[in-house]
Amino acid sequence: MNTGLLAILSLLPIAVVGIFLVGLKWPASKAMPLSFITAVILALFVWKIPGAQVAAASVNGVIVAGTLMYIIFGAILLLNTLQESGAIQAIRRGFTGITADRRIQVIIVAWLFGSFIEGASGFGTPAAVAVPLMVGLGFPAMAAVVAGMMIQSTPVSFGAVGTPMLVGVSTGLKTPELEAYAASLGYTDWTAFVGFAVATKVAFLHFAAGALIPLFVVAFMTRYFGKNKSFSEGLKIWKFALFSAFSMTIPYLLVANLLGPEFPSIIGGLTGLAIVVTAAKNGFLMPKGEAWDFEAKDKWDPSWTGSIEIKDISAKTAMSGLTAWMPYVLVGLFLVLSRLSFLPFAGWLKAWTVKWPAIFGTGITASFQPLYLPGTIFILVSLITFFLHKMNGTAYARAWKGSAKTMLGAGSALIFTVPMVQVFMNSKGGAAGLASMPIVLAEAVAGLAGSAWPIFAPLIGGLGAFVAGSNTVSNMMFSLFQFGVGERIGVDPTWIVALQAVGGAAGNVICVHNVVAASAVVGLLGKEGYVIRKTAVVFAYYALLPGAVGYAILYSAQNGLINAGTIIAASIWAAVVYIIATNNSRLKNLPGAK
């Protein structure tokens, strides 16, 4: 069977997702079983994978789906606990004290707080924390999910205290030959090679692309969820949006170069929060005129609202802002403490491992560490909140009951989504002697791209994350392949690996099971395709711009400063500058404009 036909076949499970979930607007609970069946048929009859291996991959997927549901439950429980205690009302008052402008609020919560949580925990946790917080503040559930997904790009490569780099790239690249290559560059320590020869390049590419993410978030929010359905109302705060972007990405870039890959997103997010909140309180670059807000809730499109209703419950006694925020402070603190390798907590929490080795006699092993999962931290903080906020038992019981009901709704989608991923990735070693489906697909694209590969490298990283739901897994799958392509086309292969890692981070923006998880925490299931259609624009930007920048860097000495990469990158920025420069004229045409 020729390479082109194999590539088309390997694309089918993903194409099914695109056609039914995104194109025909089916809910994930209906589209993903079709994708799973497609992957199973291909694995059994084209790749000729033993039935036991397909079954083992599917079982492993079900177990992983169960861990995701556990995280979702914990996130929903924390939200419901804060609602029942009256903390959500107090937090809302606190934000109004900073600004009532929803454009500023979404930058603070989604971009900055979300980046910090991503740096501390990763694995979709920002959506589980920031998305319900935005709903609690009065955002439509759909707007919160779209915003929460869009920011899962810049901080992701250094999420979970650097896991996508220190585990994903490190494991994916580490061979005796590449250890010798690292030594030839002066890196006798492998971790230092990954941390400084690769991760610093990743941080630079994210710095270049991340500058526009807050602006994307606010512009999409005003366009799709505002009264006037206008990008212009979001673009109006471009100065504040760019200021907020650089408040996070400049310290992020400095930390990556000075301290390594563990802390860029954590420190970048925290530093950005301190700078931006202070600036907002003092009116620096803040929009003039009336604060932008959503329409009254009774005028919202019904599809924007999830099944979780945020009630305006007051605390039994006056609650300070610090007391109301303390559960989120504890979540951040516990996540950081439990992820730092030089502290003993990670070892303690990982000591209890539930494991099913060699499922059905195959090489596939399922395992998870219940105490280390973010869901456990959410539940622990919920219990602490019960006492901290002096809740009554009846209210707390309502929080548990409602959370369990919402969590079960996510199961129908995840129970097929994750097994499809596992079958897709574990499709090597069959009687047909073929590489796994993702590698077959990547090799076909590389064959077509040739020397233009740097522009396409992020797309392969994004493909891996879209399927696997993880930048770490994408890097493990494709880093060695990307390094090899870099060598074949005669460029610095560490730049190609960096482009892979950046694309893998961007892929989280459109990843199906991340969207399912983010939607589930606010009771908004069945609209996954709508979310992906919106976030796909951000993914396209985030894959293209770093690819163009990477191409320009790699080929400027050979082709001159004016090359395909610089032309693409300059065109993107020129378009942005033009749109911002002409925005005032469009604002004048909006209803009610003076």
N, C-alpha and C positions, 0 to 999 in steps of 0.2 A: 504494500500500500504506500503511495507516494506521500511525501511530507506535507504537501498542501492539503490533501484530503484528510490526513490525520489531524492537522491543525484545525480544520473546520469541524471535525467530529469532537475534538477536545473542547471547542468553544460552545458546543450545544447546551450543556447545563447552564452556562452563563447567559446564552441567548434566550433560553426559556424564561429566565428571571427577567431579562430586559423586555421581552415581548408581553408576558402575562402580568408581571408585577408593575412595571413602569409604563408600558405601552397601553395595555388593555385595562389597567387600573384594578386588577384583581387584588384582594388582600393577600398578605403573605401566607396566611393559613391555607389558602387554596393554590397559590402559585408555587410555593416551595415544595409540596409533595410531587408536583410534576417535574421539577428540577431534580429532586432526589431520585425519582424513577429513571430519568434520563441518564444520570450519572451511573446508576447501578447497571442499567442495560449496557452502556458503553464499557464499563469495567468488566462485566462478565463475558460479553460476546465479541468485543473488538480488542480490548487489552488482554482479555482472557485471564483475568485475575481469579484465583480460586474462590469459590463461594464462601469458604470459611473466612478469608481475608476481608471480603466485602461485608460479611456479617459482623466481623470484629470491628471494622471501621465504623459501621453503623451504630453498634452498641457504644463504642467510645464517644461517638457524637451525641448519643442520648445522655450519657453521663455528663459531658461538657455542657449540654443544654440545661441539665439539672442544676449545675453550679451557677449558670447565668440566671436561672429563675430564682435561685437563693439570693443572689445579689439584688435582683429586681425587688424581691420581697422586702429585703432590708431597707432599700431606698424608699419604697412606698411607706413602710412602717414608720420611718423617721419623719417623713412628710406628714403623715396622719397624726403622729404623736405631737408634732409642733402645732398642727392645726387645732387639735383638741385641747392643748395646754394654753392656747391664746398667744403663743410665741409668734406665729405667722403675722398676726395683726400688729404686734409690737415691731417686728422687722419691717413691715410695710411702712409704718410710721417713721421708722428710722431712715429708710430710703427717701421718703418724701422730704425729710429734713435736709438731705443732701441735694436732691433735685426730684421734681415730679416728672421730669422729661424721660419718657420710656427709652429714647435713643441712648441716653447716657446710662440708664440703669442696665440695659442689655449689654453694653460694653463692660461695665463693672462686673456683672454677675457671670455672663457667658465667657467673655474673652479673658478677663483677668483672674477671677475666682476659679473659672473652669480650667485655665492653664495651670494654676497652682495645684488643683486637685489631680489633674492629669500627671503632673510631675511627681506627685506623691504616690499615686496608685495606678494610673493607667487603666487598661482593660475596660474602657467604656464608663468608668466611674464618674467622670465629669458630668455626663448626661444624667446619671442617676442622682447626682447631687444638685447641679445647677438648674436642670430643667424643671424639677418640681418646685425649686425655690422661686423661679420666675413665675410659675403658675400661681404660687402663693402670693406673689406681689401684684397679681392682677393681669398677667399676660394671657392671651389665648393659648391653650395647650399646644396647638399646631405651631404657632409662632415660637413658642419656647423650644419645641423639638427641633425646628429648622435652625434656630440660632445655636442651640446646643450642639447640633451635628456639625455646623459650619466651622466652629473653632477647633474641631478635632483634626487639626492639621499641623500647625506650627509647633505646638508643645509635644506632639505625640512621639517623635523620634527620641525624646529624652524623658518619656513618661515612665512611671513605675521605677523611679530612681535609675533611669538609664537602661532599662531592660532591653528595649529594641536594639540598642547598640552592644551592650555588654553580654547579652545572651543571643540575640538574633544574628547580628553581623558576626560576632565573635565565633559562635558555633557554626554558622554557615560558611565561614571562610577558613577555619582552622584546619590546615593540612600541613604535613612536613614541608612541602614545597613552599607554601606561603609563609610558614614560620621562618624559613631560610630567606625568603624575599624580604620579610620585615627586618631581619637581622642585617641584611645588606644595606638597608636604609638607616641603620643605627639603632633600631628598636630591638633590644635583646629581650624586653618584656612584651609579651603578646598583647596584654591589656593596654599598655601604653600605645602600641601600634594602632589598635582599634580606637582608642580614646583620642589620639591626637593626629594620626595620619588620615583617619576617616571622619571621625565625629566633628572635628573642627570645620571640615568642608561641609558637612551636613548642616551645621549651625549657620554657616555663611549663606547657604542656599535658602534656608528657612528665613533668615533675616531679610533676604531679598524679596521672597514671596509673601511673608507674613505681614508686610507693611500695609497691605490693602485688606486684610481679613476683617478688622473691625468695621471698615467702611462698607464692605460687602454685607456684613451682618445687618447694619442699620438700614442700608438702602433696600435690601430684600424685605426687611420687616415693614418699612413704610409702603413699599410697593404692593405687597401681597396681603398685608393685614391692616393697612391704614384706611381711613375714610376716603381719601382722594386717590388711592391706589397709585402712588407716585414714588418713583425712585428719587426724585428731586428733593423731597422732604428729608430723606436720609442723607443724601449728598450734601445738604446744607451744612451739616456739622463736620465737613471733611477735615477741618483743622484739628478739631478735638479728636476725631477718629485716628488721624495719623499720629497725633501726639500720644494717644493711648497705645497705639501699635508700638511705637519706638520706646515708650516707657517700659514695655515688657521685653522687646527684642534686643535692645542695646545691652542691658545687663545679662540677658540670655546668651548673647554672643560672647561677651567678655568672660562669663563664667565657663562656657564651653572651652575657651582657649586657655584659661588659667587653672581651672579646677578639674576639668574632665566632664564626662557625659552624665554623671549622676544628678547634677543639681541645676542645669540651665533652666528647666521649666519651673522648678520649685522656686528658685530665687528670682527668676524673671517675673513670675506671676505675683509673688509677694511684693517685690519692689514696685512693680507696675501698680498694684493695688494701693500702696502707700502714696505714690506720686499722684495717681489719677484721682483718688478720693479727695486728697488734699486740694488738688487743683479745682475740682468740681465745687467743693465747699467755698472756695475763694473766688469762684466765677471766672477762672482762667480759661480762655477760649470757649467758654460756654455759649450756647446759642442764645441770641437775644429774642425777646418777644415771648409769646405764650408757649409754655411747655407742650411738646408734642405728646399726644396720648391716643389710645385706641378709642373707637366709638363706644357708646354705652353697650353693655353686654347683651342687651336684648336685640341689638342690631347686628351682632356677629353672625357670620355664616355658621350654621349648625355643625358643619364638619370641622370647625376649629376647636370645638369643645370636647374634652375627654369625659369619661365616665366618672372621674374623680372630681367631685365638686368641692371647691375650697370655700368653707363657711367662715364668716367673719365672727369668730368666737373670741370673746375677751377673756383675759386671765382673771381668776378669782380675786387676785390682789394685783396692784399696779406692778408691772414687770418692766425692768430697765432694759435698755437696748443690749447691754452686755449679757444679761441673763438670757434674753431671747436668743442671742447669737451664740451663746456658749456651746450648744450642741454641735454647730458647724465648726467652731473652734476645736472642739474635742475630736471631731471626725478628722480634720486636717492634721492635728497633733498625733493622733493614734496611727494614722496612715503613714506619716513620716517616720515615727519611731519604729514602727513594725517593718519598715522597708530598708532601713539603714543597716548595711551588713556589718559595720563595726560595733553595733549594739547587740545585746543578747536576745532581744525580743523576737527577731525573725526566726532564730533557731528554735526558741521555745514553741512558737506558733506552728512551725513546720514539723515539729516532732511527731505530731499525729498525722499520719498519711494513710488515707484510704486508697488501696491499690488493688487492681486486677491485672496481674502480669500475664503476658502471652495469651490474650483472649482467644479462645477456641484453637489453641495451639499455634497461633500466628506470632509474628514479631510485634504486634500492636499491644501496647500496655495502657490501661486507663488508670489515672490516679488523680487525686486532689487532696488538698490540705484544708479541712473545714475551718480551722481556727484562723488560717491565714487569709481566707477570702474576705474581700471588703464587706460582704453581707454580714459577717460576724461583727465587724466594727460598727456597722449601722445598727444592728440589734442591740449591741452593748450600749451604744450612746442613747438609743431609745429608752432602755431600762434606766440609765442614769438620769435622763430627762424626766422620767416619771417622778423621781424623788426631787430633783433639782427644781422642777416647776410645780411641785406640790399638787400633782394631778389626783383625781379620784379614780377608783378602780373601774367604774362604769365607762368613763370616757376612754380610759386606756384599753379596755376590752373592745370598744368600738374601733379603735385604731388597728388592733390586731385582726379583727374580723374583716374589716374592709380591705386591709392589705392582702390577706390571703385570697380573697375573692378576685382582686385585680391581678395578682400574680399568676393565678391559674389561667387567666385569659391569654397570657403571653405564651403559654406552653404549646398551644396548637400550632403556632408558627415556628417556634424554636425547635420543636421535636423533629421537624424535617429539615430545617435550615442547616443546623450544625452537622447532622449525619451526612447530608449532601457534601458539605465541605470535607469531611473526613474521607469519604469514598473518593472524591476528586483528588485529594492530595496523596492518598495511599493507593494509587493506581499503578505503581511500578512493581516489577518482579513477576509479571504474568507470563504465561506460555508464549505470548506474542513477542516477548523480548523488547517491549517498548519502554521508553522513559515515561514518567508520570505525566498525566494530562497537562498540568501547568507548565512543565518543562518543554513538552512537545510544542505547546502554543508559543512559548517564549522563543524557542529556537526558530520557529517559522517567521516570527516578526523580525528577529535579528538577521535572518537571511535576506529579507526584503529591504531592511534599513541600510545595511552596509555601513559606510563611514558616517552616516547621519544618525547612528545609533544613540549618541548622547541625548538627542531630542526625544527619542522614544523610550529610553531607559526608565524614566519615572512612571510611564504608563504600565510597564511590566510590574514594577513595585506596587502600583495602585491596583492592578489586577489581582495580585497575591493577597493584598489586604481586603479587597472587595469580597473575595471568595472566603478567605480564612477568618476575616474579622479581626485581624491582628497584624500590626506592623512587625512585631517580633517574628511571627511565623512566616510572613512574606520575606523578611530578611534571611531567615534560615533557609527557605526554599531557593531563593534566587541570587544570594550574594556571590557564591562561587561562580555561578553561570555568568553574572554580570562582570565579574573580575576577568573571566576568560574572554568575554567579548571585547573588553577594553584592551587586553593584550593583542587580540587578533587584528584590531583596527589600528594598533600602534599608538595609543594614547595612554596617559597615566590611568591605570585601572582603578586606583583608589577614588578618583573622581566619579567613575562610573558606578562604583559601589555606593558612594555618597548620593548619587542621583536615584539609585534604587531605594535607599533608605528614606529619602524625601518623598518619593512617589508612594512608598508603602505607608507613610504617615498620611498623605493626602487621601489614600484609598479608604481610610476610616470614615471620611465624610459621606461616602456612598455605600458603606458596608451594610448588607441587609440585616444581619442579626444585631448590629449596633443600633440601627434604626428601629428594629422591633423592640429592643430593650429600652431605648429612650422613649418610645411611644408608650410602652407598657407602664412606665412609672407614673404617667399622668392619665392612664386609662384611655389611650388613643390608639387602639389597634384597628387594623384594616385599612389604614391610610398610608402605608409604607411607601407605595409607589409615588404618591404626591410629594412626600418629603424628598425622595431620591431625585425626582425631576427638578426640584429646586436646588438641591445641593450639588447636582451633577455639573452645574455651571462653575461652581467654586472648584470642584475637582479638576475640571478641564483647565481652568486658569492655573491651578496649583501644580499640575503636571507639566503644562507647557512652558511657563515662565522659568522655573529652575532648569528644565531641559535646554531652553534657549541660552540661559546664562552659562550652563555647563559646557555647551557646544562652543560658545564664544571664548571661554577660558581655554579650552583644549585646542582650539584651532586658530586662535589669533596670531600666534607666532608663525604658523604655516600659511594661513590664508589672508592675513592682515586683519586689522580691526573691523573692517566692514565685511562681515560674513553672515551666513544664514542666522546664526544665533543672535548676533547684535541687532540684526534687522528685526527679528521677531520680538526680542525684548524691548527694543526702542519703540516698536509699533504699539505694543501693549501699553507702555507708559505714556506714549503720545496720545493714545485714545483716552486714557484716564484723565490726563491733563486737559484735553479738549472738553470732555464731558463735565468736569468740574468748572472749567472756565466759562462754559455757556449755561451753567445751571441756573443762574439768577433769572435769565430770560424765561426759562421754563417755569420757574416758581411763580412768576407774575401771571401766568396763564391758569394757575390752579384756582378752583372755586374758593371764594372768600379772600383771595389775595388783594392786598392794598396797593 
